[in-house]
Amino acid sequence: RGYLDNITAIGPRTVGSPENEVLAVNYLLEQIRAIERESTDAHKISVDIQRPTGSFSIDFLGGFTSYYANITNVIVKLEPRNGAEHAVLSNCHFDSVPNTPGASDDAVSCAVMLEILNTLSKSSEPLQHAVIFLFNGAEENILQASHGFITQHEWAKSIRAFINLEAAGVGGKELVFQTGPENPWLVQAYVVAAKHPFASVVAQEIFQSGIIPADTDFRIYRDFGNVPGIDLAFIENGYIYHTEYDTSDRILTDSIQRAGDNILAVLKYLATSDKLAKSYEYRHGNVVFFDVLGLFVLAYPARVGTIMNYITAAIAFLYLSKKVLQPKTRAIHNLKKFFTAFGLTLMSWVCTLVTVLIVAVFVSVIGRSLSWYTHFYVSVFLYGTAAAAKLILVHTLAKKFFYKNMNEQYLGDIFFDASLMIWSIALTVITQMGLCSAFICTLWVAFPLLAKLMIHKEFSQKGATVKFVMMYMLGMFVPYLYMMYLSWTVFEMFTPIMGRSGSEILPDVVLAGFIVVITMILSSYFINFIYLVKSTKTTLITLTTVFVVTLILVCSGIFFPYSSDADNPKPKRVFLQHTSRRFHDLDGNVVKSDSGIWINGFDYNGISHITPHVPEINDTIRTPCEEQAPFCGLPWILPVHFMFRLVKNWYLPAPEIFPRSPIHFKVLSKELMPWNSVRLSFEVSGPSHMSLYVRPHEGSALSTWSLGDGMPVASLGGDYFVFYSRGLQATPWHFWVELTAPEKHSDGIVSLAIAAHYFFGEDQKSPQLCALLERFPNWTFSSGWSCTYDLFVF
């Protein structure tokens, strides 16, 4: 905790700032030297400061290219006294996003790594392999420092596996949410060594699907280093992740201790494992893994899981076919009844989904989105009750009008079989898709089928007795318990993400969809009880009353989405950029210029809740799109334009800004190349963060450039985006672009714009920006900086 407090006491550690490049680096070096002095003779400690320069392209956020210069890595190698050929890497990052202390993301991981280095270095037992501790200084700049290390540092060649320590929340348990690729032995190492396991292949498949707008250094080590690893992240309380509230006092000592216990044990296991040296021999095959209530982890090869899944599905299909097709004289009648129940179950799910989504869209349209953001129970009372009520209503009506005077016991039996059929089909399809998460379907087929076989005699002879119900519940206990545990983890991760997912996604629709799916899963084997009970009237009235009352309260606005509660803040995120823009023509003349404060709300609500506090931020100042300019002529720090509609961001007129360290943009040369190509060479110097935007004109094409691997990667929309950052004492940025050009190009062949972002120091905030930020309510996290934007045509 001492390490954590001292790192965060430095303040925000933005790449390029003295806090990140000097103060944090010096602090880390002081602690490492102190640890080195206390280490035993069994170990050798080597320390290196790396300041790499490089470039790469990445398909994250729609695709863009990254360029970095003179950023900082602090690297420590702990190895046996006589050296080691192979190594395991432990990675954290000490930089933070602008205007935040970054305690959980990722100072706490660096603090844990320092303590692990201290513990291992004092051990009298020598390690078999080296452990490399990388304290990387530019992760928040979209994974630049890890790229600089794995592609350029001499120690990188010896690395056979890695552990990446990250955060998507503040404290709590650290979740293993990515492993591999392949290399099941790594998961096995975690299973054997971790003292407090928390891991899920479901989280891995959700994260790698790309539906969460985030990425980690795991991708860099995997894609550029071809090294397998384990990715861990704190996931609790994501509401204050990347905000000013991410302070060290909010991270419990228990969380730090727990993470330290786990990571120390796994690193020690890997550093003494024979498999590390021959990791390539154990590469093949994925692995199914999940923890059981945090007590232990079950892990087995995916191919074994596939066999188990198909066998389970086959047994279920055999049971159903035997039941439906016997006796042969009634086979067609039984089939009709069975598929009617099957169709009714699916129809009830579709009706439920449509109804609840209509409610979610209505709530969004009337401006009451995210009413549950601070009060999660509201989402359950609103969407959960609506889903349950609709499901029960459809089957109650079916029972009353479609299955009139039919044997209740027979109906209960056939609807159980219909649910078993749905789960068996889902199991087969998901297994066929190659998803390891199919193990969930296996639970929902195996346990209910086992329970049914055990209580079949009791049910057929006596009906739905208390004994039957108790045994039935007992049979469902394992899948229900695991599903509730998994659902809570999913909600804990996803609910805060809805507050930073941009203005394009309707968060109520997403959350309502989640709740409906979980309701369908949990109710799948209880639909049959609707046909077994005498009446559902009381249940329906209760659920409908709760839904209607909650809906009225939500529509009235009583549930305010955000909270400034000191103990548990749930702020609204707003970014403000005081921008001065200049648009040049083909001759270099300024044809248009303006200045204003560009405002982006990070959730669907935009600034509707802020307007009462700051009346001049209203719908009359919506941001216009400069159609002829790349990215609408706006100074995006990252290519996240697809997450924000222009009708949901604002441009408040403000005086022009004059940074003390202005950007210098110079054309070095224009060369005619073979095949009707033109090469334009540039020199740029400016602040630590700059964005380059390129749009070839009609008839022209960007064929190659000096960035990344030479192949330009277009962002969503077709424009090209380059993210630039630097540490201290970096030389001016030189780059060139090559375009194929048509013979006639009177309007030029390319529009090229550059934005300079001032994230720290005297140029960061203008007096007008400071004054505006002061007026924002205390339930917002408003991050502000100044920037300039220049568009040129060539």
CORFEN-V607434 format. One record per residue. N is the residue number from 1. OMEGA is omega in whole degrees, 0 to 359 (* if undefined). BURIAL is # if it has 24 or more other C-alpha atoms within 12 Angstrom, else .. D_CENTER is the distance of its C-alpha to the mean C-alpha in Angstrom with 1 decimal. Layout:
N OMEGA BURIAL D_CENTER
N OMEGA BURIAL D_CENTER
This chain:
1 178 # 26.6
2 177 . 29.1
3 182 # 27.1
4 181 # 24.1
5 183 # 26.4
6 179 # 28.0
7 182 # 25.0
8 178 # 23.6
9 178 # 27.3
10 182 # 27.2
11 177 # 25.0
12 184 # 22.2
13 180 # 22.0
14 179 # 21.2
15 180 # 21.9
16 180 # 25.6
17 176 # 26.6
18 180 # 29.4
19 182 # 27.2
20 189 # 24.8
21 184 # 27.3
22 188 # 30.2
23 181 # 29.8
24 180 # 26.7
25 179 # 28.1
26 179 . 31.5
27 180 # 30.3
28 180 # 28.4
29 177 # 31.6
30 182 . 33.9
31 180 # 32.0
32 178 # 31.9
33 179 . 35.7
34 178 . 36.5
35 181 # 34.7
36 181 # 36.6
37 183 . 39.9
38 186 . 39.4
39 181 # 38.4
40 182 . 40.8
41 181 . 42.8
42 187 . 40.8
43 173 # 38.0
44 180 # 37.8
45 176 # 35.2
46 182 # 34.5
47 178 # 32.6
48 172 # 31.6
49 179 # 30.3
50 177 # 28.8
51 187 # 28.4
52 172 # 27.3
53 182 # 27.4
54 182 # 25.7
55 178 # 23.8
56 175 # 21.4
57 184 # 19.7
58 182 # 16.1
59 176 # 14.8
60 180 # 11.4
61 177 # 11.6
62 177 # 14.6
63 175 # 16.3
64 180 # 18.1
65 183 # 20.2
66 176 # 20.0
67 180 # 23.1
68 181 # 23.7
69 171 # 27.0
70 175 # 28.2
71 191 # 24.9
72 169 # 25.3
73 172 # 24.5
74 188 # 26.4
75 179 # 27.0
76 176 # 29.0
77 175 # 30.5
78 185 # 32.0
79 176 # 34.4
80 185 # 37.6
81 181 . 40.8
82 176 . 41.8
83 180 . 38.4
84 182 # 35.9
85 186 . 35.1
86 183 # 31.6
87 170 # 28.7
88 183 # 25.4
89 170 # 22.8
90 188 # 20.9
91 169 # 18.5
92 173 # 17.3
93 183 # 17.3
94 176 # 19.6
95 178 # 18.8
96 175 # 17.0
97 182 # 15.9
98 174 # 19.2
99 178 # 20.9
100 180 # 18.9
101 174 # 20.3
102 181 # 17.0
103 180 # 18.3
104 182 # 15.3
105 14 # 13.4
106 184 # 15.3
107 182 # 19.0
108 179 # 19.1
109 177 # 18.0
110 177 # 20.8
111 178 # 23.1
112 180 # 22.6
113 176 # 23.2
114 181 # 26.4
115 177 # 27.6
116 176 # 27.0
117 179 # 28.9
118 182 # 31.6
119 182 # 31.9
120 184 # 32.1
121 180 # 34.5
122 181 # 36.9
123 179 . 37.1
124 179 . 40.4
125 178 . 39.0
126 177 # 38.1
127 177 # 34.9
128 181 # 35.4
129 178 # 32.6
130 170 # 31.2
131 179 # 28.1
132 178 # 26.5
133 178 # 24.6
134 172 # 22.6
135 189 # 22.0
136 191 # 20.3
137 180 # 20.8
138 175 # 18.5
139 182 # 14.9
140 174 # 13.8
141 180 # 15.9
142 163 # 13.3
143 185 # 14.4
144 186 # 18.1
145 178 # 19.8
146 177 # 18.6
147 178 # 19.9
148 181 # 23.1
149 190 # 23.6
150 182 # 22.9
151 188 # 25.0
152 186 . 27.7
153 184 # 28.5
154 181 . 31.3
155 185 # 29.8
156 183 # 26.8
157 184 . 29.2
158 187 # 29.9
159 181 # 26.3
160 178 # 25.9
161 180 # 22.7
162 170 # 20.0
163 180 # 17.9
164 182 # 14.9
165 185 # 14.4
166 178 # 11.2
167 170 # 9.9
168 180 # 7.2
169 184 # 10.5
170 176 # 14.2
171 185 # 16.2
172 180 # 16.7
173 178 # 16.3
174 186 # 14.3
175 169 # 12.5
176 185 # 13.1
177 172 # 10.2
178 173 # 11.5
179 175 # 15.2
180 7 # 17.8
181 186 # 18.2
182 179 # 21.0
183 180 # 23.0
184 180 # 23.3
185 179 # 25.4
186 177 # 22.4
187 179 # 21.0
188 177 # 24.6
189 178 # 24.9
190 180 # 22.1
191 183 # 23.8
192 192 # 27.2
193 188 # 26.3
194 183 # 23.6
195 181 # 25.5
196 189 # 22.8
197 175 # 20.6
198 189 # 17.2
199 181 # 15.6
200 175 # 14.6
201 177 # 14.7
202 178 # 13.2
203 179 # 9.8
204 184 # 10.4
205 175 # 11.4
206 183 . 8.7
207 183 # 6.0
208 175 # 8.9
209 178 . 9.9
210 182 . 7.7
211 174 . 7.3
212 183 # 3.6
213 182 # 5.0
214 175 # 4.1
215 183 # 6.5
216 178 # 9.0
217 176 # 12.8
218 182 # 12.8
219 182 # 12.8
220 181 # 15.8
221 180 # 17.8
222 189 # 17.4
223 184 . 18.2
224 180 # 20.7
225 182 # 22.1
226 182 # 22.1
227 177 # 21.5
228 181 # 19.9
229 179 # 17.8
230 180 # 15.8
231 179 # 12.4
232 178 # 12.3
233 169 # 10.4
234 184 # 11.8
235 183 # 10.1
236 173 # 13.1
237 177 # 13.8
238 179 # 10.6
239 184 # 13.2
240 174 # 14.5
241 181 # 11.7
242 174 # 12.8
243 179 # 16.1
244 182 # 19.7
245 180 # 19.5
246 185 # 17.4
247 186 # 20.8
248 182 # 22.2
249 180 # 24.2
250 179 # 21.3
251 183 # 20.3
252 178 . 22.8
253 179 . 25.0
254 180 . 24.4
255 180 # 20.7
256 181 # 21.8
257 181 # 24.6
258 179 # 22.6
259 179 # 20.1
260 179 # 23.2
261 183 # 25.0
262 188 # 22.4
263 176 # 21.6
264 182 # 25.4
265 182 # 26.4
266 178 # 24.1
267 180 # 25.0
268 179 # 28.7
269 182 # 28.6
270 182 # 27.2
271 177 # 29.6
272 184 # 32.5
273 176 # 31.5
274 184 . 33.8
275 183 # 30.9
276 183 # 29.1
277 181 # 32.1
278 187 . 32.1
279 181 # 28.4
280 180 . 29.0
281 184 . 31.4
282 190 # 28.8
283 197 # 26.1
284 172 . 26.7
285 173 # 24.8
286 183 # 21.5
287 173 # 21.4
288 179 # 20.7
289 176 # 19.6
290 179 # 18.9
291 178 # 20.3
292 178 # 23.0
293 178 . 22.5
294 183 # 21.6
295 178 . 25.2
296 181 . 24.8
297 171 # 22.8
298 180 # 24.2
299 177 # 23.6
300 182 # 25.6
301 182 # 25.7
302 180 # 24.1
303 175 # 27.6
304 178 . 29.1
305 180 # 26.5
306 179 # 27.5
307 179 . 31.1
308 181 # 30.6
309 181 # 28.7
310 178 # 31.5
311 179 . 34.2
312 180 # 32.8
313 181 # 32.5
314 179 . 36.0
315 180 . 37.5
316 179 # 36.1
317 179 # 37.4
318 179 . 40.7
319 183 # 41.0
320 181 # 40.3
321 179 . 42.7
322 183 . 45.4
323 185 . 45.1
324 187 # 45.1
325 177 . 47.6
326 353 . 50.2
327 186 . 53.0
328 182 . 53.4
329 181 . 55.6
330 186 . 52.8
331 182 . 49.9
332 178 . 49.7
333 179 . 49.9
334 179 # 47.2
335 179 # 44.9
336 181 . 45.3
337 182 # 44.5
338 182 # 41.5
339 173 # 39.9
340 178 . 40.7
341 178 # 38.8
342 180 # 36.0
343 179 . 35.9
344 178 # 36.3
345 179 # 33.3
346 180 # 31.1
347 180 . 32.7
348 178 # 32.0
349 179 # 28.3
350 178 . 28.3
351 180 # 30.4
352 180 # 28.2
353 182 # 25.0
354 181 # 27.0
355 183 # 28.6
356 178 # 25.5
357 175 # 23.7
358 178 . 26.9
359 181 # 26.8
360 179 # 23.1
361 178 # 24.2
362 179 . 27.3
363 179 # 25.6
364 183 # 23.4
365 181 . 26.5
366 174 . 28.6
367 180 # 26.1
368 179 # 25.0
369 177 # 21.3
370 178 # 19.1
371 182 # 22.2
372 188 # 20.4
373 177 # 17.7
374 183 # 20.1
375 187 # 22.1
376 181 # 19.9
377 180 . 23.2
378 181 # 24.0
379 179 # 21.5
380 180 # 23.2
381 182 # 26.7
382 186 # 26.0
383 179 # 24.0
384 180 # 24.7
385 179 # 28.5
386 180 # 28.6
387 181 # 27.1
388 181 # 29.4
389 181 # 32.4
390 180 # 32.1
391 181 # 31.7
392 181 # 34.8
393 181 # 36.7
394 182 # 36.4
395 175 # 37.7
396 178 # 40.3
397 178 . 41.7
398 180 # 41.7
399 185 # 43.6
400 187 . 46.1
401 185 . 46.9
402 182 . 45.9
403 183 . 46.7
404 177 . 49.7
405 180 . 52.0
406 182 . 50.0
407 184 . 49.8
408 181 # 46.8
409 179 # 46.6
410 180 # 46.4
411 178 # 43.6
412 180 # 41.6
413 186 # 42.0
414 178 # 41.1
415 171 # 37.9
416 181 # 36.7
417 179 # 37.5
418 178 # 35.6
419 178 # 32.4
420 179 # 33.0
421 180 # 33.5
422 180 # 30.2
423 180 # 28.3
424 177 # 30.3
425 179 # 29.6
426 179 # 25.8
427 181 # 26.1
428 183 # 28.1
429 183 . 25.9
430 176 # 22.5
431 179 # 24.4
432 178 . 25.9
433 178 . 22.5
434 180 . 21.9
435 180 # 18.9
436 181 # 19.2
437 179 # 17.9
438 180 # 21.5
439 179 # 22.7
440 178 # 21.8
441 178 # 24.3
442 177 # 26.8
443 184 # 26.8
444 173 # 27.4
445 188 # 30.3
446 186 # 31.9
447 177 # 32.2
448 180 # 33.5
449 178 # 35.8
450 179 # 37.2
451 182 # 37.7
452 180 # 39.4
453 181 # 41.8
454 186 . 42.7
455 183 # 43.5
456 182 # 44.9
457 179 . 48.5
458 184 . 48.1
459 183 # 46.6
460 182 . 49.2
461 189 . 52.1
462 181 . 51.2
463 185 # 48.2
464 178 # 45.4
465 178 . 46.9
466 179 . 45.3
467 179 . 45.4
468 182 # 43.5
469 181 # 40.8
470 180 . 40.4
471 178 # 40.2
472 179 # 37.9
473 181 . 35.5
474 179 . 35.8
475 181 # 34.9
476 189 # 31.7
477 184 . 30.7
478 180 # 28.5
479 180 # 26.3
480 181 # 26.1
481 181 . 25.3
482 181 # 22.5
483 178 # 21.1
484 179 . 21.3
485 180 . 19.6
486 180 # 16.7
487 180 # 16.5
488 178 . 16.4
489 180 # 13.4
490 180 # 11.5
491 180 # 12.9
492 179 # 12.2
493 192 # 8.4
494 183 # 8.6
495 178 # 11.7
496 181 # 10.7
497 180 # 7.8
498 179 # 10.9
499 180 # 12.6
500 185 # 10.6
501 176 # 10.0
502 185 # 13.3
503 183 # 16.8
504 186 # 16.7
505 174 # 14.9
506 185 # 17.1
507 180 # 15.1
508 179 # 18.2
509 179 # 18.4
510 182 # 14.9
511 178 # 15.7
512 177 # 19.2
513 177 # 18.3
514 184 # 16.3
515 178 # 19.4
516 181 # 21.8
517 180 # 20.4
518 176 # 20.5
519 180 # 24.0
520 180 # 25.1
521 184 # 24.1
522 182 # 25.7
523 189 # 28.8
524 180 # 29.3
525 175 # 32.1
526 174 # 33.5
527 181 # 34.4
528 180 # 37.7
529 177 # 38.5
530 180 # 38.8
531 181 # 41.8
532 181 # 43.2
533 182 # 43.4
534 183 . 46.3
535 176 . 44.3
536 187 # 40.9
537 182 . 42.3
538 179 . 41.5
539 181 . 37.9
540 181 # 37.4
541 180 . 39.2
542 181 . 37.1
543 181 # 33.7
544 179 # 34.9
545 180 . 36.3
546 180 # 33.0
547 184 # 31.1
548 180 . 33.8
549 180 . 34.0
550 180 # 30.3
551 179 # 30.2
552 180 . 33.1
553 178 . 31.6
554 180 # 28.3
555 181 # 30.5
556 179 . 32.6
557 183 . 29.7
558 180 . 30.4
559 180 # 26.7
560 188 # 25.4
561 192 # 21.6
562 182 # 21.2
563 175 # 22.7
564 180 . 24.3
565 186 . 25.3
566 182 . 25.8
567 185 . 24.7
568 183 . 21.6
569 174 # 20.6
570 190 # 18.2
571 170 # 18.7
572 182 # 18.3
573 178 # 16.7
574 176 # 19.2
575 179 # 19.6
576 179 # 23.3
577 174 # 24.8
578 192 # 28.6
579 168 # 29.3
580 184 # 32.6
581 175 # 32.7
582 180 # 35.5
583 182 # 36.1
584 175 # 38.7
585 184 # 40.8
586 180 . 42.1
587 179 . 44.8
588 179 . 42.5
589 176 . 43.6
590 181 . 41.3
591 178 . 41.5
592 173 . 39.1
593 175 # 37.5
594 179 # 35.9
595 180 # 34.0
596 176 # 31.8
597 183 # 28.8
598 190 # 25.8
599 177 # 23.6
600 170 # 20.2
601 189 # 18.8
602 178 # 15.1
603 187 # 15.4
604 183 # 17.8
605 180 # 20.7
606 181 # 21.3
607 183 # 24.1
608 180 # 26.3
609 183 # 26.1
610 183 # 26.9
611 178 . 29.9
612 181 . 32.3
613 179 . 31.7
614 189 . 31.8
615 182 . 34.0
616 173 # 34.0
617 184 # 30.4
618 186 # 31.0
619 179 . 31.0
620 183 . 33.9
621 178 # 31.8
622 186 # 29.1
623 175 # 28.1
624 178 . 30.2
625 173 . 29.0
626 190 . 31.2
627 185 . 31.5
628 185 # 33.2
629 175 # 30.5
630 179 # 27.2
631 176 # 24.1
632 178 # 26.7
633 183 # 28.1
634 187 # 25.3
635 177 # 24.0
636 176 # 20.3
637 175 # 18.8
638 184 # 16.1
639 181 # 16.5
640 182 # 14.4
641 182 # 17.6
642 179 # 16.5
643 186 # 14.3
644 174 # 17.5
645 180 # 20.9
646 178 # 23.9
647 180 # 25.4
648 166 # 22.7
649 196 # 23.3
650 182 # 26.5
651 184 # 28.9
652 181 # 31.4
653 181 # 34.4
654 181 # 35.0
655 178 . 37.4
656 178 # 36.8
657 180 # 35.3
658 182 # 37.0
659 178 # 34.8
660 177 . 37.0
661 185 . 35.2
662 177 # 35.0
663 175 # 33.5
664 183 . 36.1
665 188 # 35.7
666 173 . 38.4
667 182 . 39.4
668 181 . 40.9
669 171 . 42.3
670 185 . 42.4
671 172 . 43.6
672 182 . 44.7
673 176 . 43.5
674 176 . 44.7
675 176 . 43.7
676 180 . 43.6
677 177 # 40.8
678 176 # 40.4
679 178 # 38.7
680 180 # 37.7
681 186 # 37.2
682 170 # 35.8
683 180 . 35.6
684 169 # 33.2
685 183 # 33.2
686 182 # 31.4
687 186 # 28.8
688 181 # 26.0
689 176 # 23.5
690 177 # 24.6
691 178 # 23.3
692 181 # 25.4
693 184 # 25.6
694 173 # 27.9
695 174 # 29.4
696 179 # 32.3
697 181 # 35.1
698 182 . 36.3
699 178 . 38.2
700 177 # 36.5
701 177 # 33.6
702 188 # 31.6
703 179 # 32.7
704 176 # 31.7
705 185 # 30.9
706 185 # 30.9
707 179 # 27.1
708 178 # 24.7
709 178 . 26.7
710 179 . 28.9
711 181 . 27.4
712 178 # 25.9
713 181 # 22.5
714 174 # 22.4
715 176 # 19.5
716 183 . 19.2
717 174 . 22.6
718 176 # 24.5
719 181 # 24.7
720 184 # 23.8
721 175 # 21.6
722 178 # 22.1
723 182 # 20.3
724 170 # 22.9
725 181 # 23.0
726 172 # 25.7
727 179 # 26.9
728 177 # 30.5
729 176 . 33.6
730 177 # 31.9
731 178 . 34.4
732 183 # 34.1
733 176 # 31.7
734 175 # 33.6
735 176 # 32.3
736 176 # 33.9
737 179 # 33.0
738 184 # 35.3
739 169 # 35.9
740 188 # 38.2
741 174 # 40.3
742 181 . 42.7
743 179 . 46.4
744 178 . 46.4
745 183 . 43.7
746 180 . 45.4
747 182 . 42.1
748 182 # 40.5
749 182 # 38.1
750 169 # 34.8
751 184 # 33.2
752 181 # 31.4
753 178 # 29.8
754 178 # 28.6
755 177 # 26.9
756 184 # 27.3
757 182 # 25.0
758 187 # 26.6
759 182 # 24.0
760 177 # 26.7
761 188 # 30.4
762 180 . 33.2
763 189 # 31.8
764 186 # 28.5
765 176 # 29.7
766 177 # 32.8
767 181 . 35.1
768 179 # 34.2
769 178 # 30.5
770 181 . 31.2
771 180 . 33.5
772 179 # 31.0
773 179 # 28.2
774 184 . 30.9
775 180 . 31.3
776 182 # 27.8
777 186 # 27.6
778 176 # 26.4
779 175 # 23.6
780 164 # 21.8
781 183 # 19.8
782 181 # 21.4
783 185 # 20.6
784 174 # 23.5
785 179 # 24.9
786 176 # 27.6
787 175 # 27.6
788 182 # 30.1
789 178 # 29.9
790 177 # 32.6
791 179 # 33.0
792 176 # 35.6
793 180 # 37.3
794 * # 38.9
